[in-house]
Amino acid sequence: MTDDLVELRSMTVLPADREEIELRTEDGLTLVGELALPAEGPVTGTLITLHPLPTHGGFMDSHVYRKAAWRLPALAGLAVLRFNTRGTSSPRGTSDGEFGEGIAEAADVRAAVDFAVSRGLPNRWLVGWSFGTELTLMHGADLDVEGAILLSPPLHRATEDDMRRWAATGRPVTALVPEHDDFLKPDEARERFAPLTQLELIAVPDAKHLWVGERYVRIVHDAIVERVAPERAPLPGEVPASMVE
């Protein structure tokens, strides 16, 4: 009997080993999260995701990341680590502490990377979205990661010095900048990111800051996989029906 192919849709969930986790920060906080691992086969890479601004609705379940955890372990062999930064709530729970304007969250980023290292998760990449790109740029350059992917970077908090620190590492950084972003459009982004000399900037036509719509989620996921696990790109648009949970 053939296993019919079905299209990946917005609510499609594929197999993974999903574990509720807790991260401990150096200043004594407990952050709640989830680690999704491939149900079969090796881990090809690890996404350490940093969510949008929690004071404006960002959390570990922000849709691009939730769908990454639903799909990418099965489709690309990726481990997807999601967590709520300090003071942030989601259905998973509420992390200790309170919003730290992106400064105190340095300890949150370190705790997430340290957790991935302690678990032996390979080929670690920071993936920041909006506020999460600020955390990546401000606090990620000195951490044990292979590179970074920035989704809708607003550059409200990160400075030229932060970008120069990343530039000095020589590690790859890719920014996906929506054509119609509310905060930083592609032409301005090219100018402001000049200190990050190795930056690969991808202008995404018609896209907006929140990447609403399945078309744009797929663009983001494909770009991530092309850089973290290129042997698994491009991602399929259909899967065997038996894979769908």
Secondary structure, 3 states (H helix, E strand, C coil): CCCCEEECCCCCCCCCEEEEEEEECCCCCEEEEEEEECCCCCCCEEEEEECCCHHHCCCCCCHHHHHHHHHHHHHHCEEEEEECCCCCEECCEECCCCCCCCCCCHHHHHHHHHHHHHCCCCCEEEEEECHHHHHHHHHCCCCCCCEEEEECCCCCCCCHHHHHHHHHHCCCEEEEEECCCCCCCHHHHHHHCCCCCCCEEEEECCCCCCCCCHHHHHHHHHHHHHHHCHHHCCCCCEEEHHHCC
